[in-house]
Amino acid sequence: MSLVLTREEIADLTRCKFKAGQVSFFIKNGIRHYVDAHGWPVVTRAAVEGEPDQAQADASWKPNKAA
């Protein structure tokens, strides 16, 4: 499995085949992406599928400060 979505997967996700429409979709929906040297948007799988839940890890943190 690739680290980034293929152009076909991006077109399916955005329902747009054009570069500008795809970039606009990602901006409007707050999906992290970058544009390559040819103008195509590049999206990591983690940006779409989500990363492991960080909230649970942060909730268990406690300061070292004495109470």
N, CA, C and O atoms as a Tripos MOL2 file, in Angstrom:
@<TRIPOS>MOLECULE
protein
  268   267    67     0     0
PROTEIN
NO_CHARGES

@<TRIPOS>ATOM
      1 N           0.8480   -1.1840    0.0000 N.3       1 MET1
      2 CA          0.0000    0.0000    0.0000 C.3       1 MET1
      3 C           0.8890    1.2420    0.0000 C.2       1 MET1
      4 O           1.8670    1.3180    0.7440 O.2       1 MET1
      5 N           0.5480    2.1850   -0.8200 N.am      2 SER2
      6 CA          1.3250    3.3960   -0.9880 C.3       2 SER2
      7 C           1.0860    4.3830    0.1550 C.2       2 SER2
      8 O           0.0310    4.3710    0.7890 O.2       2 SER2
      9 N           2.0730    5.2300    0.4050 N.am      3 LEU3
     10 CA          1.9760    6.2490    1.4400 C.3       3 LEU3
     11 C           0.9900    7.3490    1.0530 C.2       3 LEU3
     12 O           0.3520    7.9470    1.9200 O.2       3 LEU3
     13 N           0.8650    7.6150   -0.2450 N.am      4 VAL4
     14 CA         -0.0330    8.6700   -0.7300 C.3       4 VAL4
     15 C          -1.1380    8.0750   -1.5970 C.2       4 VAL4
     16 O          -0.9940    6.9820   -2.1450 O.2       4 VAL4
     17 N          -2.2360    8.8050   -1.7130 N.am      5 LEU5
     18 CA         -3.3480    8.3730   -2.5610 C.3       5 LEU5
     19 C          -2.9420    8.4930   -4.0320 C.2       5 LEU5
     20 O          -2.1750    9.3820   -4.4050 O.2       5 LEU5
     21 N          -3.4630    7.5920   -4.8550 N.am      6 THR6
     22 CA         -3.2210    7.6750   -6.2920 C.3       6 THR6
     23 C          -4.0940    8.7780   -6.8810 C.2       6 THR6
     24 O          -5.0230    9.2590   -6.2320 O.2       6 THR6
     25 N          -3.7940    9.1700   -8.1020 N.am      7 ARG7
     26 CA         -4.6090   10.1990   -8.7650 C.3       7 ARG7
     27 C          -6.0510    9.7290   -8.9250 C.2       7 ARG7
     28 O          -6.9830   10.5260   -8.8200 O.2       7 ARG7
     29 N          -6.2310    8.4410   -9.1780 N.am      8 GLU8
     30 CA         -7.5850    7.9020   -9.3160 C.3       8 GLU8
     31 C          -8.3350    7.9620   -7.9850 C.2       8 GLU8
     32 O          -9.5220    8.2870   -7.9590 O.2       8 GLU8
     33 N          -7.6560    7.6550   -6.8850 N.am      9 GLU9
     34 CA         -8.2920    7.7150   -5.5680 C.3       9 GLU9
     35 C          -8.6420    9.1510   -5.2050 C.2       9 GLU9
     36 O          -9.6890    9.4040   -4.6090 O.2       9 GLU9
     37 N          -7.7740   10.0910   -5.5610 N.am     10 ILE10
     38 CA         -8.0690   11.5030   -5.3020 C.3      10 ILE10
     39 C          -9.2670   11.9520   -6.1250 C.2      10 ILE10
     40 O         -10.1230   12.6800   -5.6240 O.2      10 ILE10
     41 N          -9.3390   11.5230   -7.3910 N.am     11 ALA11
     42 CA        -10.4820   11.8800   -8.2350 C.3      11 ALA11
     43 C         -11.7710   11.2860   -7.6770 C.2      11 ALA11
     44 O         -12.8100   11.9460   -7.7060 O.2      11 ALA11
     45 N         -11.7270   10.0530   -7.1710 N.am     12 ASP12
     46 CA        -12.9110    9.4370   -6.5680 C.3      12 ASP12
     47 C         -13.3370   10.1770   -5.3060 C.2      12 ASP12
     48 O         -14.5260   10.4000   -5.0780 O.2      12 ASP12
     49 N         -12.3660   10.5540   -4.4940 N.am     13 LEU13
     50 CA        -12.6580   11.2520   -3.2430 C.3      13 LEU13
     51 C         -13.2730   12.6170   -3.4910 C.2      13 LEU13
     52 O         -14.2490   12.9890   -2.8410 O.2      13 LEU13
     53 N         -12.7050   13.3680   -4.4320 N.am     14 THR14
     54 CA        -13.1590   14.7370   -4.6820 C.3      14 THR14
     55 C         -14.2930   14.8160   -5.6960 C.2      14 THR14
     56 O         -14.9700   15.8400   -5.7990 O.2      14 THR14
     57 N         -14.5020   13.7210   -6.4520 N.am     15 ARG15
     58 CA        -15.4800   13.6820   -7.5450 C.3      15 ARG15
     59 C         -15.1810   14.7540   -8.5910 C.2      15 ARG15
     60 O         -16.0790   15.3350   -9.2010 O.2      15 ARG15
     61 N         -13.8780   14.9900   -8.7720 N.am     16 CYS16
     62 CA        -13.4190   15.9760   -9.7540 C.3      16 CYS16
     63 C         -12.1350   15.4640  -10.3840 C.2      16 CYS16
     64 O         -11.2630   14.9480   -9.6850 O.2      16 CYS16
     65 N         -12.0110   15.6010  -11.7000 N.am     17 LYS17
     66 CA        -10.8210   15.1280  -12.4090 C.3      17 LYS17
     67 C          -9.8040   16.2420  -12.6440 C.2      17 LYS17
     68 O          -8.6820   15.9730  -13.0720 O.2      17 LYS17
     69 N         -10.1810   17.4780  -12.3700 N.am     18 PHE18
     70 CA         -9.3150   18.6110  -12.6460 C.3      18 PHE18
     71 C          -8.5330   19.0270  -11.4000 C.2      18 PHE18
     72 O          -9.0460   18.9750  -10.2820 O.2      18 PHE18
     73 N          -7.2870   19.4390  -11.6140 N.am     19 LYS19
     74 CA         -6.3860   19.8030  -10.5150 C.3      19 LYS19
     75 C          -6.9800   20.8870   -9.6190 C.2      19 LYS19
     76 O          -7.0030   20.7480   -8.3960 O.2      19 LYS19
     77 N          -7.4530   21.9500  -10.2260 N.am     20 ALA20
     78 CA         -7.9560   23.0880   -9.4530 C.3      20 ALA20
     79 C          -9.1580   22.6960   -8.6000 C.2      20 ALA20
     80 O          -9.2820   23.1390   -7.4580 O.2      20 ALA20
     81 N         -10.0320   21.8770   -9.1430 N.am     21 GLY21
     82 CA        -11.1980   21.4340   -8.3870 C.3      21 GLY21
     83 C         -10.8140   20.5490   -7.2170 C.2      21 GLY21
     84 O         -11.4260   20.6240   -6.1520 O.2      21 GLY21
     85 N          -9.8060   19.7140   -7.4080 N.am     22 GLN22
     86 CA         -9.3510   18.8420   -6.3410 C.3      22 GLN22
     87 C          -8.7090   19.6430   -5.2150 C.2      22 GLN22
     88 O          -8.9760   19.3970   -4.0390 O.2      22 GLN22
     89 N          -7.8650   20.6010   -5.5800 N.am     23 VAL23
     90 CA         -7.2190   21.4450   -4.5740 C.3      23 VAL23
     91 C          -8.2650   22.2430   -3.8070 C.2      23 VAL23
     92 O          -8.1780   22.3770   -2.5860 O.2      23 VAL23
     93 N          -9.2450   22.7680   -4.5160 N.am     24 SER24
     94 CA        -10.3270   23.5190   -3.8720 C.3      24 SER24
     95 C         -11.0870   22.6460   -2.8800 C.2      24 SER24
     96 O         -11.4280   23.1030   -1.7890 O.2      24 SER24
     97 N         -11.3530   21.4040   -3.2440 N.am     25 PHE25
     98 CA        -12.0440   20.4680   -2.3590 C.3      25 PHE25
     99 C         -11.2500   20.2710   -1.0680 C.2      25 PHE25
    100 O         -11.8140   20.3170    0.0250 O.2      25 PHE25
    101 N          -9.9440   20.0530   -1.1960 N.am     26 PHE26
    102 CA         -9.1180   19.8170   -0.0160 C.3      26 PHE26
    103 C          -9.0510   21.0470    0.8850 C.2      26 PHE26
    104 O          -9.0670   20.9240    2.1100 O.2      26 PHE26
    105 N          -8.9760   22.2160    0.2880 N.am     27 ILE27
    106 CA         -8.9390   23.4490    1.0790 C.3      27 ILE27
    107 C         -10.2580   23.6430    1.8230 C.2      27 ILE27
    108 O         -10.2580   23.9340    3.0190 O.2      27 ILE27
    109 N         -11.3850   23.4840    1.1200 N.am     28 LYS28
    110 CA        -12.7000   23.6790    1.7420 C.3      28 LYS28
    111 C         -12.9550   22.6950    2.8710 C.2      28 LYS28
    112 O         -13.6190   23.0370    3.8490 O.2      28 LYS28
    113 N         -12.4350   21.4700    2.7500 N.am     29 ASN29
    114 CA        -12.6860   20.4310    3.7420 C.3      29 ASN29
    115 C         -11.5640   20.2750    4.7650 C.2      29 ASN29
    116 O         -11.6160   19.3850    5.6130 O.2      29 ASN29
    117 N         -10.5620   21.1270    4.6880 N.am     30 GLY30
    118 CA         -9.4830   21.1080    5.6710 C.3      30 GLY30
    119 C          -8.6320   19.8520    5.6350 C.2      30 GLY30
    120 O          -8.1210   19.4240    6.6700 O.2      30 GLY30
    121 N          -8.4710   19.2550    4.4660 N.am     31 ILE31
    122 CA         -7.6650   18.0420    4.3280 C.3      31 ILE31
    123 C          -6.2350   18.4540    3.9710 C.2      31 ILE31
    124 O          -6.0100   19.1700    2.9960 O.2      31 ILE31
    125 N          -5.2780   17.9930    4.7720 N.am     32 ARG32
    126 CA         -3.8790   18.3350    4.5360 C.3      32 ARG32
    127 C          -3.4140   17.7530    3.2100 C.2      32 ARG32
    128 O          -3.6590   16.5880    2.8990 O.2      32 ARG32
    129 N          -2.7410   18.5890    2.4440 N.am     33 HIS33
    130 CA         -2.2520   18.1790    1.1310 C.3      33 HIS33
    131 C          -1.1290   19.1230    0.7260 C.2      33 HIS33
    132 O          -0.8880   20.1360    1.3830 O.2      33 HIS33
    133 N          -0.4510   18.7850   -0.3540 N.am     34 TYR34
    134 CA          0.4700   19.7170   -0.9890 C.3      34 TYR34
    135 C           0.3440   19.5380   -2.4860 C.2      34 TYR34
    136 O          -0.2110   18.5470   -2.9600 O.2      34 TYR34
    137 N           0.8550   20.4900   -3.2190 N.am     35 VAL35
    138 CA          0.7780   20.4590   -4.6740 C.3      35 VAL35
    139 C           2.1800   20.1530   -5.2010 C.2      35 VAL35
    140 O           3.1440   20.8220   -4.8290 O.2      35 VAL35
    141 N           2.2920   19.1400   -6.0710 N.am     36 ASP36
    142 CA          3.6070   18.7580   -6.6000 C.3      36 ASP36
    143 C           4.0540   19.7210   -7.7010 C.2      36 ASP36
    144 O           3.3520   20.6820   -8.0160 O.2      36 ASP36
    145 N           5.2080   19.4620   -8.2750 N.am     37 ALA37
    146 CA          5.7930   20.3520   -9.2850 C.3      37 ALA37
    147 C           4.9480   20.4440  -10.5580 C.2      37 ALA37
    148 O           5.1050   21.3860  -11.3350 O.2      37 ALA37
    149 N           4.0540   19.4750  -10.7760 N.am     38 HIS38
    150 CA          3.2030   19.4810  -11.9620 C.3      38 HIS38
    151 C           1.8110   20.0360  -11.6820 C.2      38 HIS38
    152 O           0.9580   20.0420  -12.5690 O.2      38 HIS38
    153 N           1.5740   20.4990  -10.4600 N.am     39 GLY39
    154 CA          0.2940   21.1070  -10.1120 C.3      39 GLY39
    155 C          -0.7490   20.1500   -9.5780 C.2      39 GLY39
    156 O          -1.8770   20.5630   -9.3110 O.2      39 GLY39
    157 N          -0.4020   18.8630   -9.4120 N.am     40 TRP40
    158 CA         -1.3620   17.8850   -8.8990 C.3      40 TRP40
    159 C          -1.3250   17.8630   -7.3740 C.2      40 TRP40
    160 O          -0.2490   17.9330   -6.7810 O.2      40 TRP40
    161 N          -2.4850   17.7670   -6.7380 N.am     41 PRO41
    162 CA         -2.4890   17.6630   -5.2750 C.3      41 PRO41
    163 C          -2.0080   16.2820   -4.8330 C.2      41 PRO41
    164 O          -2.3060   15.2750   -5.4730 O.2      41 PRO41
    165 N          -1.2750   16.2520   -3.7520 N.am     42 VAL42
    166 CA         -0.7690   15.0130   -3.1750 C.3      42 VAL42
    167 C          -1.2940   14.9260   -1.7510 C.2      42 VAL42
    168 O          -1.1420   15.8640   -0.9680 O.2      42 VAL42
    169 N          -1.9150   13.7900   -1.4130 N.am     43 VAL43
    170 CA         -2.5310   13.6040   -0.1060 C.3      43 VAL43
    171 C          -2.0210   12.3040    0.5000 C.2      43 VAL43
    172 O          -2.0320   11.2640   -0.1590 O.2      43 VAL43
    173 N          -1.5770   12.3580    1.7420 N.am     44 THR44
    174 CA         -1.1440   11.1260    2.4050 C.3      44 THR44
    175 C          -2.3770   10.3470    2.8620 C.2      44 THR44
    176 O          -3.4330   10.9300    3.1080 O.2      44 THR44
    177 N          -2.2340    9.0510    2.9710 N.am     45 ARG45
    178 CA         -3.3430    8.2170    3.4470 C.3      45 ARG45
    179 C          -3.7320    8.5950    4.8750 C.2      45 ARG45
    180 O          -4.9110    8.5600    5.2270 O.2      45 ARG45
    181 N          -2.7530    8.9540    5.6910 N.am     46 ALA46
    182 CA         -3.0280    9.3260    7.0780 C.3      46 ALA46
    183 C          -3.9150   10.5680    7.1590 C.2      46 ALA46
    184 O          -4.7080   10.6950    8.0920 O.2      46 ALA46
    185 N          -3.7930   11.4820    6.1980 N.am     47 ALA47
    186 CA         -4.6090   12.6980    6.1960 C.3      47 ALA47
    187 C          -6.0760   12.3770    5.9570 C.2      47 ALA47
    188 O          -6.9550   13.1000    6.4260 O.2      47 ALA47
    189 N          -6.3480   11.2950    5.2270 N.am     48 VAL48
    190 CA         -7.7270   10.9330    4.8960 C.3      48 VAL48
    191 C          -8.2780    9.8770    5.8530 C.2      48 VAL48
    192 O          -9.4040    9.9930    6.3350 O.2      48 VAL48
    193 N          -7.4860    8.8620    6.1180 N.am     49 GLU49
    194 CA         -7.9500    7.7540    6.9560 C.3      49 GLU49
    195 C          -7.8680    8.0770    8.4380 C.2      49 GLU49
    196 O          -8.5010    7.4080    9.2540 O.2      49 GLU49
    197 N          -7.1010    9.0840    8.7900 N.am     50 GLY50
    198 CA         -6.9460    9.4490   10.1850 C.3      50 GLY50
    199 C          -5.7290    8.7740   10.7860 C.2      50 GLY50
    200 O          -5.2910    7.7180   10.3300 O.2      50 GLY50
    201 N          -5.2060    9.3890   11.7930 N.am     51 GLU51
    202 CA         -4.0480    8.8670   12.4890 C.3      51 GLU51
    203 C          -4.5190    8.2050   13.7770 C.2      51 GLU51
    204 O          -5.6560    8.4160   14.1990 O.2      51 GLU51
    205 N          -3.6680    7.4120   14.4030 N.am     52 PRO52
    206 CA         -4.0600    6.8120   15.6770 C.3      52 PRO52
    207 C          -4.5250    7.8920   16.6510 C.2      52 PRO52
    208 O          -4.0060    9.0080   16.6510 O.2      52 PRO52
    209 N          -5.4770    7.5570   17.4520 N.am     53 ASP53
    210 CA         -6.0890    8.5290   18.3480 C.3      53 ASP53
    211 C          -5.0640    9.0630   19.3470 C.2      53 ASP53
    212 O          -4.5850    8.3340   20.2150 O.2      53 ASP53
    213 N          -4.7410   10.3300   19.2120 N.am     54 GLN54
    214 CA         -3.7890   10.9760   20.1010 C.3      54 GLN54
    215 C          -4.4630   11.4550   21.3830 C.2      54 GLN54
    216 O          -3.7880   11.6910   22.3850 O.2      54 GLN54
    217 N          -5.7700   11.5990   21.3620 N.am     55 ALA55
    218 CA         -6.4840   12.1270   22.5210 C.3      55 ALA55
    219 C          -6.3190   11.2190   23.7400 C.2      55 ALA55
    220 O          -6.1560   11.7140   24.8550 O.2      55 ALA55
    221 N          -6.3580    9.9290   23.5490 N.am     56 GLN56
    222 CA         -6.2120    9.0170   24.6720 C.3      56 GLN56
    223 C          -4.8120    9.0860   25.2560 C.2      56 GLN56
    224 O          -4.6530    9.0180   26.4750 O.2      56 GLN56
    225 N          -3.8090    9.2160   24.4290 N.am     57 ALA57
    226 CA         -2.4410    9.3120   24.9170 C.3      57 ALA57
    227 C          -2.2510   10.5950   25.7100 C.2      57 ALA57
    228 O          -1.5790   10.5860   26.7410 O.2      57 ALA57
    229 N          -2.8310   11.7030   25.2470 N.am     58 ASP58
    230 CA         -2.7160   12.9720   25.9460 C.3      58 ASP58
    231 C          -3.4920   12.9790   27.2500 C.2      58 ASP58
    232 O          -3.0780   13.6390   28.2020 O.2      58 ASP58
    233 N          -4.6060   12.2620   27.3180 N.am     59 ALA59
    234 CA         -5.4420   12.2480   28.5070 C.3      59 ALA59
    235 C          -4.7280   11.5800   29.6820 C.2      59 ALA59
    236 O          -4.9900   11.9280   30.8330 O.2      59 ALA59
    237 N          -3.8320   10.6280   29.4130 N.am     60 SER60
    238 CA         -3.1550    9.9270   30.4910 C.3      60 SER60
    239 C          -1.9360   10.6830   31.0150 C.2      60 SER60
    240 O          -1.3510   10.2690   32.0160 O.2      60 SER60
    241 N          -1.5380   11.7780   30.3700 N.am     61 TRP61
    242 CA         -0.3920   12.5410   30.8030 C.3      61 TRP61
    243 C          -0.6970   13.3030   32.0660 C.2      61 TRP61
    244 O          -1.7710   13.8920   32.1910 O.2      61 TRP61
    245 N           0.2180   13.3040   32.9980 N.am     62 LYS62
    246 CA          0.0770   14.0710   34.2430 C.3      62 LYS62
    247 C           1.3610   14.8320   34.4660 C.2      62 LYS62
    248 O           2.4370   14.3170   34.1620 O.2      62 LYS62
    249 N           1.2840   16.0530   34.9940 N.am     63 PRO63
    250 CA          2.4980   16.8460   35.2080 C.3      63 PRO63
    251 C           3.3280   16.2570   36.3590 C.2      63 PRO63
    252 O           2.8020   15.5570   37.2240 O.2      63 PRO63
    253 N           4.6110   16.5490   36.3500 N.am     64 ASN64
    254 CA          5.5100   16.1060   37.4110 C.3      64 ASN64
    255 C           5.4610   17.0090   38.6310 C.2      64 ASN64
    256 O           6.0830   16.7240   39.6550 O.2      64 ASN64
    257 N           4.7260   18.0870   38.5140 N.am     65 LYS65
    258 CA          4.6420   19.0770   39.5910 C.3      65 LYS65
    259 C           3.9910   18.4470   40.8140 C.2      65 LYS65
    260 O           2.9630   17.7790   40.6940 O.2      65 LYS65
    261 N           4.5700   18.6490   41.9730 N.am     66 ALA66
    262 CA          4.0200   18.0980   43.2170 C.3      66 ALA66
    263 C           2.7060   18.7900   43.5550 C.2      66 ALA66
    264 O           2.5660   20.0030   43.4000 O.2      66 ALA66
    265 N           1.7650   18.0090   44.0090 N.am     67 ALA67
    266 CA          0.4430   18.5600   44.3170 C.3      67 ALA67
    267 C           0.3960   19.1190   45.7220 C.2      67 ALA67
    268 O          -0.6420   19.6230   46.1510 O.2      67 ALA67
@<TRIPOS>BOND
     1     1     2 1
     2     2     3 1
     3     3     4 2
     4     3     5 am
     5     5     6 1
     6     6     7 1
     7     7     8 2
     8     7     9 am
     9     9    10 1
    10    10    11 1
    11    11    12 2
    12    11    13 am
    13    13    14 1
    14    14    15 1
    15    15    16 2
    16    15    17 am
    17    17    18 1
    18    18    19 1
    19    19    20 2
    20    19    21 am
    21    21    22 1
    22    22    23 1
    23    23    24 2
    24    23    25 am
    25    25    26 1
    26    26    27 1
    27    27    28 2
    28    27    29 am
    29    29    30 1
    30    30    31 1
    31    31    32 2
    32    31    33 am
    33    33    34 1
    34    34    35 1
    35    35    36 2
    36    35    37 am
    37    37    38 1
    38    38    39 1
    39    39    40 2
    40    39    41 am
    41    41    42 1
    42    42    43 1
    43    43    44 2
    44    43    45 am
    45    45    46 1
    46    46    47 1
    47    47    48 2
    48    47    49 am
    49    49    50 1
    50    50    51 1
    51    51    52 2
    52    51    53 am
    53    53    54 1
    54    54    55 1
    55    55    56 2
    56    55    57 am
    57    57    58 1
    58    58    59 1
    59    59    60 2
    60    59    61 am
    61    61    62 1
    62    62    63 1
    63    63    64 2
    64    63    65 am
    65    65    66 1
    66    66    67 1
    67    67    68 2
    68    67    69 am
    69    69    70 1
    70    70    71 1
    71    71    72 2
    72    71    73 am
    73    73    74 1
    74    74    75 1
    75    75    76 2
    76    75    77 am
    77    77    78 1
    78    78    79 1
    79    79    80 2
    80    79    81 am
    81    81    82 1
    82    82    83 1
    83    83    84 2
    84    83    85 am
    85    85    86 1
    86    86    87 1
    87    87    88 2
    88    87    89 am
    89    89    90 1
    90    90    91 1
    91    91    92 2
    92    91    93 am
    93    93    94 1
    94    94    95 1
    95    95    96 2
    96    95    97 am
    97    97    98 1
    98    98    99 1
    99    99   100 2
   100    99   101 am
   101   101   102 1
   102   102   103 1
   103   103   104 2
   104   103   105 am
   105   105   106 1
   106   106   107 1
   107   107   108 2
   108   107   109 am
   109   109   110 1
   110   110   111 1
   111   111   112 2
   112   111   113 am
   113   113   114 1
   114   114   115 1
   115   115   116 2
   116   115   117 am
   117   117   118 1
   118   118   119 1
   119   119   120 2
   120   119   121 am
   121   121   122 1
   122   122   123 1
   123   123   124 2
   124   123   125 am
   125   125   126 1
   126   126   127 1
   127   127   128 2
   128   127   129 am
   129   129   130 1
   130   130   131 1
   131   131   132 2
   132   131   133 am
   133   133   134 1
   134   134   135 1
   135   135   136 2
   136   135   137 am
   137   137   138 1
   138   138   139 1
   139   139   140 2
   140   139   141 am
   141   141   142 1
   142   142   143 1
   143   143   144 2
   144   143   145 am
   145   145   146 1
   146   146   147 1
   147   147   148 2
   148   147   149 am
   149   149   150 1
   150   150   151 1
   151   151   152 2
   152   151   153 am
   153   153   154 1
   154   154   155 1
   155   155   156 2
   156   155   157 am
   157   157   158 1
   158   158   159 1
   159   159   160 2
   160   159   161 am
   161   161   162 1
   162   162   163 1
   163   163   164 2
   164   163   165 am
   165   165   166 1
   166   166   167 1
   167   167   168 2
   168   167   169 am
   169   169   170 1
   170   170   171 1
   171   171   172 2
   172   171   173 am
   173   173   174 1
   174   174   175 1
   175   175   176 2
   176   175   177 am
   177   177   178 1
   178   178   179 1
   179   179   180 2
   180   179   181 am
   181   181   182 1
   182   182   183 1
   183   183   184 2
   184   183   185 am
   185   185   186 1
   186   186   187 1
   187   187   188 2
   188   187   189 am
   189   189   190 1
   190   190   191 1
   191   191   192 2
   192   191   193 am
   193   193   194 1
   194   194   195 1
   195   195   196 2
   196   195   197 am
   197   197   198 1
   198   198   199 1
   199   199   200 2
   200   199   201 am
   201   201   202 1
   202   202   203 1
   203   203   204 2
   204   203   205 am
   205   205   206 1
   206   206   207 1
   207   207   208 2
   208   207   209 am
   209   209   210 1
   210   210   211 1
   211   211   212 2
   212   211   213 am
   213   213   214 1
   214   214   215 1
   215   215   216 2
   216   215   217 am
   217   217   218 1
   218   218   219 1
   219   219   220 2
   220   219   221 am
   221   221   222 1
   222   222   223 1
   223   223   224 2
   224   223   225 am
   225   225   226 1
   226   226   227 1
   227   227   228 2
   228   227   229 am
   229   229   230 1
   230   230   231 1
   231   231   232 2
   232   231   233 am
   233   233   234 1
   234   234   235 1
   235   235   236 2
   236   235   237 am
   237   237   238 1
   238   238   239 1
   239   239   240 2
   240   239   241 am
   241   241   242 1
   242   242   243 1
   243   243   244 2
   244   243   245 am
   245   245   246 1
   246   246   247 1
   247   247   248 2
   248   247   249 am
   249   249   250 1
   250   250   251 1
   251   251   252 2
   252   251   253 am
   253   253   254 1
   254   254   255 1
   255   255   256 2
   256   255   257 am
   257   257   258 1
   258   258   259 1
   259   259   260 2
   260   259   261 am
   261   261   262 1
   262   262   263 1
   263   263   264 2
   264   263   265 am
   265   265   266 1
   266   266   267 1
   267   267   268 2
@<TRIPOS>SUBSTRUCTURE
     1 MET1         2 RESIDUE 1 A MET
     2 SER2         6 RESIDUE 1 A SER
     3 LEU3        10 RESIDUE 1 A LEU
     4 VAL4        14 RESIDUE 1 A VAL
     5 LEU5        18 RESIDUE 1 A LEU
     6 THR6        22 RESIDUE 1 A THR
     7 ARG7        26 RESIDUE 1 A ARG
     8 GLU8        30 RESIDUE 1 A GLU
     9 GLU9        34 RESIDUE 1 A GLU
    10 ILE10       38 RESIDUE 1 A ILE
    11 ALA11       42 RESIDUE 1 A ALA
    12 ASP12       46 RESIDUE 1 A ASP
    13 LEU13       50 RESIDUE 1 A LEU
    14 THR14       54 RESIDUE 1 A THR
    15 ARG15       58 RESIDUE 1 A ARG
    16 CYS16       62 RESIDUE 1 A CYS
    17 LYS17       66 RESIDUE 1 A LYS
    18 PHE18       70 RESIDUE 1 A PHE
    19 LYS19       74 RESIDUE 1 A LYS
    20 ALA20       78 RESIDUE 1 A ALA
    21 GLY21       82 RESIDUE 1 A GLY
    22 GLN22       86 RESIDUE 1 A GLN
    23 VAL23       90 RESIDUE 1 A VAL
    24 SER24       94 RESIDUE 1 A SER
    25 PHE25       98 RESIDUE 1 A PHE
    26 PHE26      102 RESIDUE 1 A PHE
    27 ILE27      106 RESIDUE 1 A ILE
    28 LYS28      110 RESIDUE 1 A LYS
    29 ASN29      114 RESIDUE 1 A ASN
    30 GLY30      118 RESIDUE 1 A GLY
    31 ILE31      122 RESIDUE 1 A ILE
    32 ARG32      126 RESIDUE 1 A ARG
    33 HIS33      130 RESIDUE 1 A HIS
    34 TYR34      134 RESIDUE 1 A TYR
    35 VAL35      138 RESIDUE 1 A VAL
    36 ASP36      142 RESIDUE 1 A ASP
    37 ALA37      146 RESIDUE 1 A ALA
    38 HIS38      150 RESIDUE 1 A HIS
    39 GLY39      154 RESIDUE 1 A GLY
    40 TRP40      158 RESIDUE 1 A TRP
    41 PRO41      162 RESIDUE 1 A PRO
    42 VAL42      166 RESIDUE 1 A VAL
    43 VAL43      170 RESIDUE 1 A VAL
    44 THR44      174 RESIDUE 1 A THR
    45 ARG45      178 RESIDUE 1 A ARG
    46 ALA46      182 RESIDUE 1 A ALA
    47 ALA47      186 RESIDUE 1 A ALA
    48 VAL48      190 RESIDUE 1 A VAL
    49 GLU49      194 RESIDUE 1 A GLU
    50 GLY50      198 RESIDUE 1 A GLY
    51 GLU51      202 RESIDUE 1 A GLU
    52 PRO52      206 RESIDUE 1 A PRO
    53 ASP53      210 RESIDUE 1 A ASP
    54 GLN54      214 RESIDUE 1 A GLN
    55 ALA55      218 RESIDUE 1 A ALA
    56 GLN56      222 RESIDUE 1 A GLN
    57 ALA57      226 RESIDUE 1 A ALA
    58 ASP58      230 RESIDUE 1 A ASP
    59 ALA59      234 RESIDUE 1 A ALA
    60 SER60      238 RESIDUE 1 A SER
    61 TRP61      242 RESIDUE 1 A TRP
    62 LYS62      246 RESIDUE 1 A LYS
    63 PRO63      250 RESIDUE 1 A PRO
    64 ASN64      254 RESIDUE 1 A ASN
    65 LYS65      258 RESIDUE 1 A LYS
    66 ALA66      262 RESIDUE 1 A ALA
    67 ALA67      266 RESIDUE 1 A ALA
